[in-house]
């Protein structure tokens, strides 16, 4: 445990650098902005959802409760005619970014801490910093980019959006690797 305490500097510096990089990606370069489109009948869709009294959560349409129901002609017709989609509803109210930014920073700390712990267990504290940085970078890439690929496969997220998420993950992985390489005790 004493060895892990020595990793807090690279963990926190990595999280800080990733937080800065993600802020630049989303607020300056804005390459994710084109991924989100408006519905031409947005007001009607919002009114229909509101009328259905849907609560915050995840929804899929057409909804099919089990594989047996999937074989029915009615549900097959819905799939043929479309639309098919996933919908996430959040609590009503103005968007607040503060809580999300705190959660994001804590997530970056967690990923750096896990990467550092695995590198520590694998190589030991007095190993070459290059090995530790490389392992932390690979684990970071998996953590930051892996989930997006699953959304492309299972939820139909456009592959261009997935590619941008992978690019983000690669940037964060490089930052993680270089920071741990630089600050490994």
N, C-alpha and C positions, 0 to 999 in steps of 0.2 A: 504493500500500500504506500510506503514511503516513496518508492520509485515513481508511482503514478502521480503523486503530488508535484513532482518535478516537471510534469507535462502540462501543468495548467497554463504556463506562458504560451507555448505553441498552440494549445487548444483555444485560448481566448483570442490570441492574435489572428489565428486562422478564421475564427468566427467573425471577427471584426472585418477582416479583409473581404470575406465572402459577402457580408452584409453590405459593404461599400460597393462591391462589384455588382450585386443584384440590384442595388439602388440605381446604379448607372445603366444597367441593362433595361430596367423598367421605366425609369424616369427621363433618361437622356437619350439613349439609343432607340428605345421603344420598339424593338423588333417583334414583340408579341402583339402589338396593337392591332395588326391586320387579321389576327386570328378570330376576332369577335365581330360578329355581324348583327345588324338589327333585323328583326322580323318586319316585313312590310305591314303587317296587321298587329303590331305590338300591343296597342291599346285593347284590341278585341281579345287577344290571347291572355293578357293580364286580367281582363274582366272575367273571362271564362274560368281561369284558375281561381280567382277570388270567389266566384259564385260556387265553385266546387268545395270551398272551405278546406283546401289542402293545407296541411301543417308543414312546417319546415322539415325537410328530409330529402331523400332521393327517390325519384320516380322513373319508371320506364314505361314507354308506350309503343305499341300496344302492350298492355300488361297481360301476362300469361302465368297463372299460378303454378302450373306444373306441366310436365312433358305431355301428359295425356290430353290436356286442354289445347296444347299446341297443334294437335292433329285435327281439331274441329274446323269445319269449313268457315265459320264466322271469324275465327282468329286468323285463319289463313288469308281470308279476304282482306282483313285489316293490314296484314303484312304486305300483301301484294299491292294494295292501294297507297300505303304509307300515309303520313310520314311515320318513321320509326325513330325513336330518340330516347335520350336520357335527360332528365331534368333534375336540377338541384335547387331546392327552395331554401332560403335563409330567413331568419327572423325579420319581420318588417322594421323599418326605421332607416334613417340616413346611414350610409356606410361610414364606418370609423376605421381608420387605418392603424391607430395606435396599438390596439390589442393584437392585430395580425402581425405587426412588425415585431412585437415582443415575442410572440410565438415563433416567428421565423428565426429570430436571433437565438432563442433557446434551442431550436431544432439544429441550427448550425453548430452550436456548442455541443449538443449531443452527438452529432455525426463526427465532429473532430475528436471528442472524448472516446468514442467507440473505436475510431481508427487508431488513435494513440494507444489505447489499451491493447488492441490486437497487435500492433507493432511492438509494444513493450513485451507482451507475452511471447511473441514470435522471435524477436531478435535480442531482447534485453536492453537495459538502459545504456550500456556503454558500447553498443554496436555502432556501425558506420551509419551516419545520418542519412546517407543516400538510400540505404535499404529501407529504413523506417519511413522516409518521405515517399518512396515509391509505393509501399504497401498502403499507407494512409491515402495516397492519391487514387489508387485502384478502388479501395473500399468507398471512398467519397464519390467516385464516378458511379458506382453501383447504387449508392444511396440517393444521389441527386437525379440520376437519369433513368434508373430502372423502372420506376413506377409509370413514367410517361409511355414507355413502350407497351406496357400492359394496357393502358388506356387506348392506345392505337389499335391494339389487337381486339380487345373485348368491347370497348365502348364506341369505336368508330371515330375517335379523335383524328382529324386529318393528319396525314403523315408529315406534312410540312410543319405543322405545329409540334409534332413529336420531335422532328429533327431540330427545331429551335430549342426545345427543352433539353435535348441531348447536348446541344452546343453549350447551353447554360451549365449543364452538369459537368461537361468537359472543362469549362473555365473554372468552375468551383473546385474540381479535382486537381487541376494544375496549381491553383492557389494553395490548396491543402498540402499537396506534395512539396511545393517549394517552401512553404512556411515551416513545415515539420523538418525538412532538410536543413533549413537555415537555423532553426531554434532547438533542434533535438539536443538534449543535455549531453 
